Amino acid sequence: MALKVGDKAPGFSLKNQDDKDVSIDSLLGQVPMVIYFYPKNFTPGCTAQACSFRDQYQDFTDAGAKVFGISADSVASHKRFRAKHNLPFDTLSDQKNKIRRLYGVKNELLGLLPGRETFVIDATGTVKMRFNSMMAGKHIPKALSVIKGL
């Protein structure tokens, strides 16, 4: 079942670009978070989205939020992607798409391409925004507006 605005966000743990476990469980109910799911490292739209989050990262952290990007790419791919684009936030590897399914992120383009969705979770662990659009550039301003309003 898809996660909806007002639901409690489920916790999880995934490996980041440095092959270290990142536990969202420990952050739920502590700090606001932006969790964005994207199709694939190094593709034009995903690179633009990640770099836009990077460019506005200070605005997110000034609002007290943590940012996480999630795709099915390997830890090694995330390491290269993060380094190449100087991303200041963790990119998490969900190779089996377990967390993508847990959050109800569906595939796009006739089921061929993993979906692009952004979730904003407040400091109580409640989903405040769920935004689904293959238009990568629209995610950052929407998420930042919600984060600033918390």
N, C-alpha and C positions, 0 to 999 in steps of 0.2 A: 504494500500500500504506500502511496506517495506521501511524503512529508508535506504538511501544510503550514501556512502561517498560523501561529498560535500553538503548534505542537512543541513538545520538548524535543530537542535535538538528540539523536542517539549518539552515544560516545563510541569511539573506536581508536585503534592504534595502527599506524602504518610506518613504514620505513621512509626516512627522508633522503635527500640527495647524498648525505654522508653515511648512509646505511645505519642510521640511529633511529630507534623507535621514538615516534612522536605520539604522545597520548593525548587525544582530544578529551578523553574522560577527565583528566586532571584539570583541564581548563574550563569545562562546562560549569556554569554557575559561578565563575570567577571573573572572567573578562569577556567583553564582546569579541566576536570573531566574524571574519568573512572567510567562507570556504567556497572556493570556486572550482568547479569541475570543467575540464577542457578536453578536447579530443586528442591532441598529440603534440609533443614537443617539436620545435623547429618548423612547424607549418606557419604560413604567413599570418593567419588569423590568431592562432594561439600565441605566437611570438608578439604580435601587436598587443594582445590582451595582457600578457605577462609584463611587457614593458610599460604599459599604461598603469598597471598596479604598482610597478616599481616607481614610476615617475610621481605617483600620488601617495606613495607609501608613508611619507612623513605625515600627511594629512590623516591617514588611518591611525598611525601610532599616536599622533597628538590627541586623537579621540579615544585613546586607550585600547584600540582594537588590534588583534592579531590577524594576519592574513595567511591563508594556506591555499596553494594550488594543488589540485589532484588530477592525475591522469593515469592511464594504464601503462605508461612507459616504465622501463626498468630504472632501478636506482642509478645505474651508470649513466643512462640517458638524462635523467634529472640532474645529475652532477654536471654534465657537460652543458646542458641548457641553462642552468642557473649561473654557471661560471661565465659562459659566453655573453649573457645579457645582464650580468651584475645584479641579479635578483636578490633583494635583501630579506626575502621571506622564504620559508620552507616550501619545497615542492615535494609532494608525497606520492609514493608509488602504490597504486591499487591495481596490480597486474591481473588479478582475478576478477576485477570489477565488483568486488563484494560490497565496498562502501558506496559505490555508485548505485547499486541495487538497493542498499539499505536506505539511501536518501531518495530513492525513486526517480533517479535521473534516467530518462529514456533516450534511446538512440534517435537520431535525426536522419533525414534524407533516405526515406524508405528503409530505415533500420540499418543502414550501412555505416553511418558515422556516429561515434559516441557523442552524446549531447553536450551542450555548453550551458551550464546552469550555475548561478551564484546564490548562495544562502548567506543571510546576515542573521547571526545569533546573538542575542543580548546577554548581559552579564548574569541573567538568571537561567540561561540555557534554553530560552524560548526562541523559536524561529520567528523573526520579525519581517523577513523578506525572502521570497523565492522568485528568482527571475530567470526565465528561460528564453534565450535568443541566440541564434547563431551569429548575430551581429556583435562581434567581440567588444567593440568600443562602447556599447551601451551599458555594459555591466558596471564599469567603474563609477560613473557619476551616480547611478541609481544606488549602488551599495554605499557610497560615501555620504549621500544625502540621508540615508536611513541611519548610518552610524552616527552622524553628527546630531541627529534628532533623538538619540537615546539618552 
